[in-house]
């Protein structure tokens, strides 16, 4: 693997360093001051526990000093049985003073997941202002695969960084530069098609959406790995800012539109994980990168365009631009019949209404793949929820002047009809799945700081590793 691969400085191998112990305490054990939960504590320390009314509720923390006032033990309420609570001990990374720590006794049920959460909790976006990261380092044993942990952490951090960058410094050109730099770092190769060349190369929908901006649209396409390996293709929506176009968004709906390239950011994060761990796949990444702006060149409601696939598309609303650029990108990616094709996009507000900000909907006709992703999401605290590609709803996309309208006529099932629109552009991939992600954490949670989010890519990495990785 390349020497430049990212490594966590917050999770390090335990080589016998001096460290402060962390002890997980269950609520039912916190009432017994003479029990195992408080074994070894001095009378003064037990009095400290009582004075601070430590009840060991999940996620609560108490720093216990020694006789000289120095930190000697961290008590932490053990997480509940809920699998989504597995990251709760990882929040200690942001709560503890600088130094080395290790779990003692009956530590976390999944040491590797807790260690990963510790690294994810340490993330800070500090490109424009200083946000000091924690200096609390977790020491881990051989039951934690640091190589894999570092790769997952680096991929998640890349996705978060890209989403967090403001649109004035991350336009289509800069997104293309970031993608090609990632590919080059691991020995991948690719091309970027820009501006009017998109029409000459038959990407009319990508060109139409990006034509109004003075920052030229782009189609990013890179590959990595041996051509003899199974083809895994990732497609990500790269709308670097979405004004809504002529169907302009109200101001409060435009505030977070720097994150409308969150699909692209997340597929690049997933690609980073795959390449850094050298999975035996032939990886392809396709990203349509545009800015949906307003000018005399803007596409209009009622316009009709012929897509790359030959399907004519009537424009129902210019604020539903993501599915248009994805249509051309999916058609391109589908032409080589990949074994697995995944697209990710911050596509619809309807998905947020249906499942909220933390639970991305997944659409696929492959029941086995859906089950794998669902189970992986539960096991690694990266949940997704399958919604149906309900065929009768396809009628909502009918058009009187074109083969299809790109939005439904009413307000129902917006995320489903968007997925059904995308499905029209996929026919050769053995398995295709669409993820309608939010790419943002509105309120900080353990291992998930507020801001740009890596959604579903850890679960997808585990599925891809399980399917195609070394057995």
Secondary structure, 3 states (H helix, E strand, C coil): CCCCCCCCCCEEECCCCCCEEEEEECHHHCCCCCCHHHCCCCHHHHHHHHHCCCCCCCCCEEEEECCCCCEEEEEEECCCCCHHHCCHHHHHHHHCCCEEEEECCCCCCCHHHHHHHHHHHCCCCCCCCCCCCCCEEEEECCCCCHHHHHHHHHHHHHHHHHHHCCCCCCCHHHHHHHHHHHHHHCCCEEEEEECCHHHHCCCHHHHHHHCCCCCCCEEEEEEECCCCCEEEEEEEEEEEEECCCCCCCCHHHHCCHHHHHHHHHHHHHHHHHHHHCCCCEEEEEEEEEEEECCCCCCCCCCCEEECCCCCEEECCCCCCCHHHHHHHHHHHHHCCCCCEEEEEECCCHHHHHHHCCCCEEEEECCHHHHHHHHHHHHHCCCCEEECCCCHHHHHHHCCCCCCEECCCCCCCCHHHHHHHHHHCCCCCCCEEEEEECCCEECCCECCECCEECCCCHHHHHHHHHHHHCCC
